[in-house]
Amino acid sequence: MKRSIYAGRVRSEHIGSQLTLKGWVGRRRDLGGLVFIDLRDREGIMQLVINPEQVSKEIMDKAESLRTEYVIEVTGTAQAREQANDKLATGAVELQVSDLVILNTSKTTPFEIKDDAEMTDDNRLRYRYLDLRRPSMLKNLKLRAKVTHSVRNYLDELEFIDVETPMLTKSTPEGARDYLVPSRVSQGHFYALPQSPQITKQLLMNAGLDRYYQIVKCFRDEDLRGDRQPEFTQIDLETSFLDEEEIQEITEGLIARVMKETKGIDVTLPFPRMAYDDAMNNYGSDKPDTRFDMLLQDLTDTVKDIDFKVFAQAPAVKAIVVKDAADKYSRKAIDKLTDVAKQYGAKGLAWVKYMDGKVTGPIAKFLTAIADKLTERLQLVDNDLVLFVADSLEVANTTLGALRTRLAKELDLIDQSQFNFLWVVDWPMFEWSEEEDRYMSAHHPFTLPTQETADQLEGDLSKVRAVAYDIVLNGYELGGGSLRINHKDLQERMLKALGFSQESANEQFGFLLEAMDYGFPPHGGLAIGLDRFVMILAGQDNIREVIAFPKNNKASDPMTQAPSLVAQKQLEELALQVQDHD
């Protein structure tokens, strides 16, 4: 029979109605001859009642044979529950069953289908189709769908055109490692799965589309963490003839629409702007979490003359004050923080406590001469803990930024109900890569340098600034964008600054350089990480919770066992050999 309504949507107004419901058995209870069943579908749980005095023996036998996760169809009459359950949206009603059909049986599941079930991460991914039956996971996927619906409606209203770009494209040498796809018809040659549609969306601007968007899959072969997956989805935008402020305004409107329609939250516009240098110097991060204080303090000048070489000779000495935390961190606990500091390149972590109006701790004796100055500079009060890093400015900032975030979580300083958006602007164009021993693009090689610093492309690359902007939410990089280069000579200078010869530039990007000979308009855009955005909105700390079929932290899928070996015939067709790495 045709389903009348989702089980989880039955309400008091349906009392007296004849309904047909379909779903899974969540639980069965036999009480005094009556059989009670919790019927679950994607919208929730509905209680069924099967009375042996009102149904045939055949139906009663079926009811007593039911086990959890059997798939069933029931028909009956909605009636008021004698004892309402205010924990369920359907808790005021139940279905008095008159007919029951078992559509399929089920083996015992490897874990219970409920939100508080105990299970390992690998087991969840191994049986992801069961994990997704849990109410919280269904809720996350419905939220994701609502976000994408809101995004599409907003951009359609602004006359953006939804265009699909290729999944099989050319490998690029900048950024993360590519996922390569061998070609059968051009043996020895490879496609790459796109890390982003960056160049193709720029070419769409040259084609005159003016406003493009796409909710698109991207692929990066990089080390995984909670907010990264090898394949991910981004909301991709590109526009012609707009400056960075206009692009930011459109993006703010998009986010405001999503927040209102999915969370019922009115966000304040415009979002704050913060210069990259201020973000690094004050928060130790280019994606600062502004929901709590604990800003980094520069003490380089304050300590330069003390008799403590570690401080006096360091290029930079910076500190954070952890308010009212001196008694919460023993020497052993601070040793753990020191281990964290070393992971970010710091040689160590110095500390003092301010107790009973005095600075105490391992290095207190070196600070005696400046104790009063230090107390005033840091505005210390009793029970404050001060952590110092003496190193290069970059290491000091990065280390204290990481400690700041860790301590805020440990001390529960973060208001989880807040959504703090901001733009980080005035970015450096290049960043030094120790691994590559050269400067690399901070964003990508197609970012427009500022007019004031473009002449440094042939000089000091550390001085080149980009017309780039990242949008940050609660300490996560939500997305990033920039104005793009649209003149061939400037693009060639940029590639040369990155170490490309004329020959290698033409080999990798010749089609883009050629396009710049044909009236390429000024343009710019942005991409927002959809998975990350939904993760934050859902209150999760791992994007796997908002992706239907994610990979684990080894970039593998325990359910399908991908990646896997392939048949020798397939390798031969591709002219490939697999070396034994054992």
N, C-alpha and C positions, 0 to 999 in steps of 0.2 A: 504493500500500500504506500501511497505518497505520504511523506513526512509532513505533519501539520506545522511544526515549529521546532526550533532547537530546544532540547530539554532544559538547558540553562536559562531560557528566556520565558519559561512558564511563570505566570504571576497570578495574583488573586483575581484579576479580571477574567481569567480563563476558567474559574470555578464553574462547573456545570457543563463545560464543553467536552465534546468527544475529541480526543487527540490521539495521533499516532506519532510516537517518538522512536528515534533510532540512536544507538550509541554503544558504549562499552560498559560492562558491569564493573563498577568500582568496588562494591562490597555487597555481600548478601548476608542477611541475618534472619534466622528462624525464631519467632517468638510466639509461643502459644498457638501454634498451628498456622499463624500468618507468616508469610515470607515478605521481608522488606529488602528492596534492592536499591542501591544508589546507582542511578544511570548517569553516565558521564559522557558529554560531548564537548566540542570546542568552546561552548558558551558557559559551561558550568555543570552542576550536579542537580538531579531531580530525584526525589524519593518516589519509588513505586511500591504499591501494596498489592499483594496477591492473596486473596481470601479463598480458602478451599471450598467455602459454601457458595461462592459466586462464580467459580470456574470449573471446567471439566477436570477429571482426574488426569487426562493427558497433559493439560496445561500445567497442572500442579506438579506432575512428575518432571516436566521440563524446568519449572522454576527451581525445584529442589536439586536439579543436576547442574545448575549454573555455577560457574567459577569466575574468579576475577579475570577480567579482560576478554570474556566471551563477548561477541558482537551480537546484539539482539534488536528486535523490533517489537514494540509493544503498542497495543491499542487499549484505550480505557477512558474513564471520565475523571476530569480534574475535580478534586474536592479539597476542602479546608483540612489542614492537619490539626489533629487534636492538640498536639504539643508543637507549637511553632519553633523553628530553629532560626534565631536571628543572625546566626553566623553564615547562613546561605541566602543568596538573593531569591532562591525559590523556596525559602524556608517556611512560608505560610501555606503552601499547597503540596499536594501529593497526587499521584495518579492511581486510581483504583483500576487495576488491570483486568481486562476482559479477554484479551488474546495476547499470546506470546509466540514469537518465532525466533529460533536460534539461527542467526545468519552465519555464524562461524564460531568455532571453539578456539581455545588458546592454551598453550603450554604455560606452566608456571613461569612468570617473568623473572629475570635475574635480579631485579630490584622492584620495590613497590612503586606504583605509579602515584606518588604523592610528593609534595614539595619538600618535606622534611625527611625523605628517605635517605638512608645511608648508602653511598655508592662511590666508587673510585671514578676519577676523571676518565680514565681509559674505558671503563665499563659504560659510562654514559655515552661516549663517542662510539663504542663498539655497537651499542644498541640505541643509536640516536633516535630512531623512529619511535622507540618507547619513551625515551627521555623527553621527546617533544610532546608527548601526551600530558605531561605534567602541567597543571594550570599556570605556573609561573612562566614556563617556556612558551606556552601558547600566548600568554599575555605579551611577552616580549616580541614575538613575531607579529602579533596584531598591531603593536605599537609601531614597529618598523614599517608595516604596510601603511599605517596612518600618516607617518612622517613622509613617505615617498608620495602619497596621494596629495598631501598639503604642498609639497615642493612643486610637483607638476602643475597643480592648479595655479599657484602663484606665478611661476615662470611663464605659463601659457598666457596668463592675463597680461604680462609685460611683453608679449609677442616674441618670446624666445622660441626658436625652432629646435625641436628634438631631432637630432641626427645621430645615427649609429656610425661609429668609426671602426676601422678594421681590428680584428683580434689577432690576425697574422700580419706582422709588420717587420720592420728592419731593426736589427740589434743596435743599441746605442752604447757608447763607451762610458758615459757619465752616469753617476748615481749608483743605485744598487745593482746587483747581478741580475741579468736577464734569465728568464726561462726560455730555453731554445727549443725549437720544433724543427726536426730535420725534414728536408724536402725530398720526396720520392722522385719527382720529375726533374729536379735539378740536383743531382746527387753531389754530396759534399757541401751543399749550401743549406742555410738555416734561416727560418723565420725566428722572430722573437715575439713572445706574448707581451703586450704593451704594459710598461710601468705606469704610463698615463697616456691619454690621447693628445699630449701637448702639441706636437708638431702638426698633426692632422687638424686639430681644432683651429690652430693659427691659419692653416691653409683654407679653412672654411671662411675665415674672415676675408682672406684675399679673394675668395669666390663671391663675396658680396652678401653673405647671409646676415651679417650685421649683429645678430644675437643668436647664439647657439647654446644649447644645454644637452646634457646626457646624464642619466644615472647609469654608470658604466663600471664594469669589472676591470680591475687592474691587477698586475702580477709583479711581485718582487721577490727574488730569491735572497732573502736576508734572514738574519737570526731573529727568532721569534720572542715576543714577550706578551704581556697581557693585552696590550692595545695594538698588536700587529698580527696579521695573518699573511700567508704567502699569496692568497688571492683575496682581494678586498674590493669594496664598492665605494665609489666617490660620486658626489654631485658635482658635475663638471660644467663650468660656465666660461664663455668667451664673448667679448663684445668689441665692436668697433666704435671709434670716435668718442669714447668716454675716458675721462681721467680717473685717477685712482680713487678720488673721493666719491665720484659717481658710482663706481663699481662697489665700493664699500657700502654706500647707501642702499643699493639694490640688495646686497648680501644681508644687511641688517634687517631690511624689510622681510626677506625670506625667513630669517631666523625668528623674527618676531611673529610671523604667521604660524610657523611650526610650533613655537612655544605656546601660543594661544590655543591652537586647535588640538594639540596633543596633551598639553599639561594644564590648560586653563590659566596660564601665567601671562600677565602683561609685562613685557620687558621695557626698560627705559631706553629710549633712543635719543641721540646717537650713543654708541658704545664709547667708553673712554679710549684714548690713544696713549700709547706708551712707547717711547723710543727704545730701540734695541739695547743701546748702551745703558739706559736707565734700568731696564729689566734685568740685565746681567749684573749691574753693580748693586742694585737694591734687593733683588730676589735670587740672584745666582742662577737664573734660568731664562731662556728665551720664550718660555711658556709659563709665566708666573701664575701661581695660585694666589689670588688677592682676597680670598675669604678669611685670611688671618694675617696678623702682623708678623713680628719677628724678622724685621728687615736686616739686611747685612750692613754692618758699620765699618767704615774705613778708618783704621787706627794707625796707618803707616806713619804719618807725621807725629802722632801722639807718642809712639814708642821708639822713634828713631834714635834717641840719645840715651836709652837705658842700657844698663850693663847686662844685656842678654843678647848674645850674638844671633840666636835664632830669629829674634824679632828685628834687631837693629840692622842686620845685613840682608834681610829679605826684601825682594822687590815690592811686595805688598803684604800687609798684615790686616786681616779683616776678622770680624767677630759677629756672632749673633748672641743676643741675650734671651735666654729661655726663662720667661717670667715664672716665679713661684715654683721652681722645679729643682732647686738645689737638694732638697731632702728626698727627692724622687729618684735621683741618679747617684748610685754608689760608684766607687772607683771601678768596680767590676763592670757596671753598666756603661760607664764612660769608655772603658776599654773596648767594648763592643762597638761604640760609636767611632772609636779610633780605627777599628778594622774597616768600617764603612768608608771613612775618610781616605784610607789608603787605596781603596778600590777606584777612587776618582783622581789618583795621582798625587795626593798630599803625602808628605813625608811623615806626618804625625798630626796629632790634635792636642793643643794646649788648652788648659781650662783653669778657671778659678770659680769659687763660690763667694757670694756676698752674704755674710751671716753676722748678725749683731753689730752692724755698722762697720764691718771690716772685710777686706779681701783676704780670702784664705785659699789654700791649695798648693800644689807642687811648685808653681812659678810665682807665688805671691811675693816672695822675698825680692824678686827682680823688679817688681812693680811698686815697691814701697814709695819711691820718689815721686811717682805719678799717680798714686792711689786716689787722691782727692780729685785730680783732673780726670782720671778714668771713670770714677764714680759719677761725676757730673756729666761727662761726655756720653756715657751709656745710660744715665738716669737710673742707676741701680737702686733697688730697695731690697730689704731683707728677703732671703731665700731665692735670690736670682742666681742662675747658673750662666756663666759666660764661656763660650767655646771660641777658640782662636785657630785660624789657619794662617801660617806664614809661608808664602810661596810666590810663584808668579801670580799676577792678577787673575789670569784665566783659571788656574788651578784653585786659588782661594775662592773665587766666585762659584765655580762649579761644585766644589766640595761642600761649601756651606749651604748652597742651594739645595743639594741633595739631603743634607742633614736637617735643614729647615723643614722639608716636607716630611721626612721620617719622624721627627720629633712632634710635629703637629698631629700626625696620625696616632702616635703612641700616647700623647697627652689629651687626645680628643678635643683639639682646639678648632676643628673645622665644623662649621654649620652645614650639615649635609642638605639642608633644604634650599640653600642658596645656589643660584646660577649666575656666576660672575663672568660676563663676557668682556673682552677688551681686544683692541687691535695693537699688535706690536709692529711698529713702523721704523723707517730709517735704518734698514738692514745693511750690513756689509755685503758687498757683491761676492766676495770670495772668502773662503776659510782654508786654513792651512791643514793639510792632511799629513800626519806623521807617517802613516802607512804608505802613501804614495810619494811622500817627500816633495810635495808641490802644492800650489794653491788649486782648489777646486771650487766649483760654483756652490754658493750657499743655498741657492734654490735650483736653478738650471741655466744652461748657457744662453738662453734666449731672453733673459731678463734685461730690461732697459736700465742702464746706469744713469745716475743723475747727471744733468748737464754740467754741474759744477765739478764733478769728479771723473768724467769720462776720459779726460786727458791723461789720467794715471794708468790707463790700460797699457801704456807703454812705459810706465814708471813703477811706482810703489803700489802694488795691487791691494795692499791692506787699507789703502786710503779710498778705494773706489766704493761708492755707496750705490745701493740699488733702489729703484722705485718699486719696492716690494712691501707686502703687508701680510702678516699672519693673523688669523683670528683665533683667540685662545678662550677656552672655557674651563674654569676650575682646575687649572694646571695642566690641561691637555691641549695640544695643538689640534684645533678643530679643523683648520684648513689653512691654505696659504695661496697667495696669488701675487701678481705683479703686472705692470705694464711691460709690453714685449718690444723687442727690437724690430723695426720694420724697414730699416735701411741696410742694404747689402754691405756697404763699406764698414759700418759699425759692427754688424754681425761677424764679418771676417776678422776685425780687430779683436772682438771678444774671443773667438775661437783660437786666434793666435796667442792671446794672453794665457789661454788654458793649455797651451803646448801643442796645438794642432798645426801641422804644416799645411801649406796651401793644398797639397795633394791629399792629405788625410782628411782635411775639412771637406773637400769636394767629394771624396769617397763616401763619407758618412752623411753629409748634409747637403750635397750638391743640389738635390731637388728643391730644398728650401731656399738655398741661395739663388737658384735660378728664378724661383717664384718672386723673389724680391726685386727682380728686374721689371715686373709687370704691375706697377701701381699698387703695392702692398699698403693698405691703410694703417694708420695708427690704431693699436688695439691692445687689449689687456683682459685679464680674466682671473679666475679663482677656482679652486677645487676644495670641497668640504668632504671630510671622511664620514660617509654615511654610517658605517658600522660604529665608529667611535662616538658619533653624535647620539645615536640611539642607545648605545651602552650607557652614556651619562644620563640620558633622560630616563632610562629604566632603573637607574640606581645600581648598576652592576660595575664590577671592576675588571671584567675580561670580555673582550668583544665576542668570544665564543658563545656567550649567553644570548646574543642577539643575531647569530648567524645560524641558519637551519642546519647546514652540514659543514662544520669547520674542520680544520686540521688540528692535531695536537701540537705540543711544543717541539716536536721533531719534524714538523711539516708533513706528518703522515695522517692517513685516515684509517683508524682501527676498524671501521665498519667494512670498507671495500678493500682494505689492505693496499691502497695506493700510497706511494708509488710501488709498482711491482715489476717483476721481470716480464719480458715479452718473448714471443716465439722466435726461434732462430730465423724462420722464414721472413718475419717482419724486418728483422735486422738486415738480412740480405737484400731485401727490396730497397732499403734505405742506404745500402753500402756502408753499414756501420758494424764495428766490432766492439764488444764490451771487454775491457781489460779486467783481469782478476786483481782486486785490491787487497785480498786477504794476506 
